[in-house]
């Protein structure tokens, strides 16, 4: 683009100079010198104008490109975060239902382990809140698997762990939903 602009500018300058020389009748050298000074001044103004327009347009295009790139990145992050929140909400809901002592008299260990593993994979060990939630999910699996009996005490332990998971999940999902990356 810069080469094309340079070629166009050179052609314009050559045409303008040749037109000026053709139109000039033989005059004394002082008039001819003032004409050349005027032509050179006009050419400098034209070059400065074209260069400044080129730089301004280039800067504007670069800024618009950056805005579009950031918008696409932001939309992508929002979509991924939304999907993560939806999937995690679904997994925790199913896990709570699967391990609920009042709802399920027989524990489906395969389904429970699958849900626990899915939840753990989605959580990061580097983030304190997520690591704590992962610990609660593991505790729920252990309580449901080992303490599942007809005693009120084991049911109470499971229900307390479920309640803690629900509270932490709500906090985490609220944070994930509105965080900016």
Phi and psi in degrees as a GROMACS rama.xvg file:
@    title "Ramachandran Plot"
@    xaxis  label "Phi"
@    yaxis  label "Psi"
@TYPE xy
-68.5793  -37.825  UNK-2
-66.4406  -40.842  UNK-3
-62.4065  -43.1703  UNK-4
-62.5331  -39.9682  UNK-5
-65.9774  -43.669  UNK-6
-64.0553  -44.7185  UNK-7
-60.5012  -43.1812  UNK-8
-65.4549  -42.2262  UNK-9
-63.4784  -41.7068  UNK-10
-61.1664  -43.9736  UNK-11
-61.2261  -44.8232  UNK-12
-63.8874  -45.0283  UNK-13
-62.4653  -44.7168  UNK-14
-62.6465  -43.2077  UNK-15
-64.2097  -43.1547  UNK-16
-65.8624  -43.6313  UNK-17
-66.4989  -37.8315  UNK-18
-62.9778  -41.4992  UNK-19
-65.8648  -42.2934  UNK-20
-66.648  -40.788  UNK-21
-64.1573  -37.935  UNK-22
-77.7936  -22.0398  UNK-23
-74.6502  126.547  UNK-24
-85.7303  167.625  UNK-25
-64.9671  115.056  UNK-26
-128.587  175.519  UNK-27
-70.7238  161.165  UNK-28
-67.2006  -26.8293  UNK-29
-69.3968  -40.0119  UNK-30
-67.423  -37.9908  UNK-31
-65.5621  -40.7767  UNK-32
-64.4401  -42.7797  UNK-33
-66.7435  -33.2829  UNK-34
-66.8315  -44.9062  UNK-35
-61.0516  -40.8559  UNK-36
-62.6357  -41.5772  UNK-37
-64.7903  -45.3009  UNK-38
-62.5989  -45.6977  UNK-39
-62.0785  -40.0917  UNK-40
-61.9545  -43.7052  UNK-41
-63.7769  -39.9359  UNK-42
-64.6596  -41.5995  UNK-43
-61.9617  -42.8415  UNK-44
-62.1992  -43.2814  UNK-45
-62.3236  -44.5914  UNK-46
-63.1692  -44.2327  UNK-47
-63.6316  -41.4283  UNK-48
-64.271  -47.7806  UNK-49
-63.7918  -43.0126  UNK-50
-63.7064  -44.5495  UNK-51
-66.4582  -38.0973  UNK-52
-65.0779  -42.0687  UNK-53
-59.8376  -47.4139  UNK-54
-65.2706  -39.2304  UNK-55
-65.5785  -45.2002  UNK-56
-63.7889  -42.1906  UNK-57
-60.8726  -44.1176  UNK-58
-65.0671  -40.2879  UNK-59
-65.4793  -43.6264  UNK-60
-63.6198  -41.5665  UNK-61
-62.6801  -43.4397  UNK-62
-65.3898  -42.0053  UNK-63
-65.2528  -39.8492  UNK-64
-61.5562  -43.0513  UNK-65
-64.5002  -40.217  UNK-66
-62.1125  -44.0892  UNK-67
-65.1193  -42.4418  UNK-68
-60.617  -44.6099  UNK-69
-65.2827  -38.5735  UNK-70
-65.2911  -43.6055  UNK-71
-63.3012  -43.857  UNK-72
-62.1064  -42.7549  UNK-73
-64.1086  -44.165  UNK-74
-62.0696  -40.7513  UNK-75
-63.9409  -45.3517  UNK-76
-61.553  -42.6809  UNK-77
-62.1038  -44.4167  UNK-78
-62.855  -45.3428  UNK-79
-63.25  -41.9695  UNK-80
-64.2325  -41.4693  UNK-81
-62.6306  -44.5743  UNK-82
-64.2972  -40.4433  UNK-83
-61.115  -46.6731  UNK-84
-61.4149  -45.7953  UNK-85
-62.8275  -46.6244  UNK-86
-64.5073  -43.2698  UNK-87
-66.4226  -40.2874  UNK-88
-59.1961  -43.8428  UNK-89
-63.9587  -44.3674  UNK-90
-63.2168  -46.6412  UNK-91
-65.0371  -39.9715  UNK-92
-60.2034  -45.8332  UNK-93
-65.871  -38.1619  UNK-94
-64.3466  -44.269  UNK-95
-62.4045  -43.6734  UNK-96
-65.0857  -41.9229  UNK-97
-65.2709  -35.7235  UNK-98
-96.8021  3.65585  UNK-99
-71.4446  119.491  UNK-100
-69.1445  -24.7667  UNK-101
-81.1791  -29.9785  UNK-102
-87.6343  -42.2216  UNK-103
-114.802  116.939  UNK-104
-81.7655  -28.5664  UNK-105
-111.394  128.401  UNK-106
-84.2295  125.491  UNK-107
-89.2921  92.4855  UNK-108
-63.4907  -37.5109  UNK-109
-62.5618  -47.6077  UNK-110
-65.1709  -41.5165  UNK-111
-61.3682  -46.3204  UNK-112
-64.8087  -38.1803  UNK-113
-61.4264  -45.988  UNK-114
-66.6426  -40.0053  UNK-115
-62.7333  -45.2997  UNK-116
-63.8711  -41.1371  UNK-117
-61.7245  -43.8778  UNK-118
-65.0917  -43.2933  UNK-119
-64.6723  -37.1862  UNK-120
-65.1204  -33.0516  UNK-121
-78.1477  -17.0651  UNK-122
-95.7072  150.087  UNK-123
-102.883  137.521  UNK-124
-75.8301  -16.5515  UNK-125
-80.7197  -17.414  UNK-126
-104.738  123.55  UNK-127
-55.5448  -48.9643  UNK-128
-61.8109  -39.7253  UNK-129
-71.1126  -36.4652  UNK-130
-66.2327  -40.359  UNK-131
-64.4936  -41.4306  UNK-132
-64.4361  -39.3849  UNK-133
-61.5344  -40.4342  UNK-134
-62.3242  -41.1258  UNK-135
-65.2187  -38.9878  UNK-136
-64.5315  -41.8941  UNK-137
-63.3003  -42.8747  UNK-138
-60.7831  -41.3569  UNK-139
-60.9241  -43.3482  UNK-140
-62.2542  -41.5918  UNK-141
-68.3959  -43.8484  UNK-142
-60.4262  -46.0123  UNK-143
-66.649  -35.5773  UNK-144
-79.1953  -45.748  UNK-145
-94.6088  -28.5815  UNK-146
-101.148  0.558107  UNK-147
-64.9064  111.555  UNK-148
-156.34  -174.782  UNK-149
-89.4251  13.3973  UNK-150
-85.0717  146.182  UNK-151
-68.6376  -29.7989  UNK-152
-67.3011  -43.929  UNK-153
-69.1645  -37.4681  UNK-154
-63.5902  -39.5177  UNK-155
-64.4884  -40.865  UNK-156
-63.0425  -43.6658  UNK-157
-62.8692  -46.4531  UNK-158
-64.01  -37.3004  UNK-159
-66.382  -41.7832  UNK-160
-64.9451  -41.1248  UNK-161
-60.4155  -42.4402  UNK-162
-62.5208  -43.5163  UNK-163
-63.9041  -39.8997  UNK-164
-63.297  -43.8867  UNK-165
-62.0688  -43.0299  UNK-166
-64.0054  -47.3495  UNK-167
-65.6848  -37.878  UNK-168
-64.2938  -43.126  UNK-169
-60.4821  -44.494  UNK-170
-61.8703  -46.0371  UNK-171
-64.494  -44.733  UNK-172
-65.6269  -38.638  UNK-173
-63.2458  -42.2106  UNK-174
-65.3525  -45.6541  UNK-175
-65.1466  -37.3717  UNK-176
-63.116  -35.1474  UNK-177
-112.338  6.35317  UNK-178
-77.7253  146.997  UNK-179
-105.888  136.024  UNK-180
